[in-house]
Amino acid sequence: MLALGITVYGCGRDEAVSFRELAPRFGVIPTIIESPVSEDNIDLSFGNRCISVDHKTRITDSTLRALSKAGVVYISTRSVGCNHIDVEYANSIGISVETIAYSPDSVADYTLMLMLMAVRNAKSSVLRVAEHDYRLGEVRGRELRDLTIGVIGTGRIGSAVVDRLHGFGAQVLAYDNHPRTSADYLPLDELLQCSDIITLHTPLDASTHHLLNRRRIAALRPGAVVINTGRGPLIDTEALVAALENGRLGGAALDVLEGEEGIFYTDCTAKPVENEQLRRLQRLPQVLISPHTAYYTEHALSDTVENSIINCLKFAGRKQHWI
């Protein structure tokens, strides 16, 4: 059987190392492209019916049409979500799209780290020490065992977060249409009113866009903390910023943000950041921002590359069987 060719778009240096190491084991020949897929580099997919893409750049419908004309029939996105691709449109022009799974522990660990940093006022402490001010802060920290934590979405990542929280002795509430953990499940609005910390782990789609909208943010407990390692548009960012600026909320730790595209994963030290909401958030001492990095561990990266290759092989095998 001929080796399967896969064009890998948006491939960083560390991913490229993994692809070159793993691909031969699966009988796959990767064409590795550092830049994300676009109409300008469609020609690099010629001859390969399967491609692998990153999650960092939105794939436009015109790019999908160009891929279809080039003979691409399958896209494996190296992410657990696919809100950067119009999957329905892709399917309508003959392109199947699938996501991958990777270690949920990467995001779960990071989520707990953000929670601990938020309730212990880590940002203020680190910034003071950087200026050689070694006094204690004015606000005492809190312990997770004294708090009620609401987990929204209990899939693989959310479930892993619930498991970790039980180890800290926290009271854990959850919201999900398909309960699958030992947490106490409540309707969403009731969970929001009962929780000291809210953490988001639900997929982003039309039904979850601005899941935390202005009304729900206003219903949160005074002093509540919001954690988001899911997707930025799960939160109405303007409403969140306002609640933080007026002191109603106690803090936020955000690894994802609305409008992060073109900012996160780039060096902006020499140019102004145009996202006004991001600038306002960064000025607040009770807000932590990180650049969509919760997933970024060696284990998860290896899973991502391997499962993207496997997805392409499985699809090619199904197509061969149909033929």
Secondary structure, 3 states (H helix, E strand, C coil): CCCEEEEECCCCHHHHHHHHHHHHHHCEEEEECCCCCCHHHHHHHCCCCEEEECCCCCCCHHHHHHHHHCCCCEEEECCCCCCCCCHHHHHHCCCEEECCCCCHHHHHHHHHHHHHHHHCCHHHHHHHHHCCCCCCCCCCCCCHHHCEEEEECCCHHHHHHHHHHHHCCCEEEEECCCCCCCCEECCHHHHHHHCCEEEECCCCCCCCCCCECHHHHHHCCCCCEEEECCCHHHECHHHHHHHHHCCCCCEEEECCCCCCCCCCCCCCCCCCCCCHHHHHHHCCCCEEECCCCCCCCHHHHHHHHHHHHHHHHHHHHHHHHHC
